[in-house]
Amino acid sequence: MIRIVISGAFGKMGQLALEHIQKRDDFEVVALVDHKGRAHPFLSTYFTVDEALRKESAHVLVDFTTPEVVYENIIAAIRHGTRPVVGTTGLSISEVETLQALAAEKKIGGVIAPNFALGAILMMRFSEIAARYYSHAEIIEGHRLTKRDKPSGTAAYTDQLMKTSSPIQTEIHSVRLPGLVAHQAVVFGGEGEILTIRHDALSRESFMPGLLLAIEQVMERDELIYGLEKLLDLSL
Ligand code: NAP
């Protein structure tokens, strides 16, 4: 049985994660973290991750909070020996590297996934391959009006992946509109042709298979993994 604490538990992703995790016989939610201390009918709620992990024994911390607090939440989890599985976006590459070093020092596994949608992972992988054959590309990402970070973690990460395999020139455009969920097109321009690789998450349900996979797999890992693709076989 994998014992799990969810932070950001009363947010949109936190609520959906709770619902899906509770359907699994091999997962158990042992507590919730909410900065406003909202009550749950059956589960204890704590104000901070540190407080929750001091009082509850948990294998995994699932975090869907905000860019302002996620870094400290991951540090608290690692210090308590709890594996972080993080969907919150907005961490910088240098913050991720610092967290990876801390996890290595404490010999604890974890997953930080800017995007848990399996289709989005494939979109990033295809874009990484296409980048080898084009000199210019534009990334156009769209999210709901209230999304705090800009550009999205997925767009920044796609950009980073494309540049590891190519000296390609890129630009990221962010669209924030009511009605959008999570969308990204990577448009490559070549001699007399345009290639567009596109992914649309139509509901938050699209993130759940990847989240559940990460919770399962993190138990077998002893490093802090950045990117869900590292848990999948994407070789050609
Ligand atoms: P949301 O509904 O706004 O939920 C965020 C939660 O964090 C809320 O419960 C919010 O509480 C809480 N929160 C706000 N400020 C806080 C603080 N200072 N300390 C602690 N908790 C705080 O947002 P969401 O749609 O669930 O998204 C959450 C995160 O997941 C975002 O970073 C988003 O980009 C990311 N995300 C990732 C994926 C992925 O696949 N990796 C998919 C979707 C979303 P209040 O609302 O009461 O302030």
Residues whose N, C-alpha, C, O or C-beta is under 5 A from the ligand:
A	BS01	NAP	G8 A9 F10 G11 K12 M13 G14 H35 F64 T65 T66 V69 G87 T88 T89 A113 P114 N115 F116 A117 F207
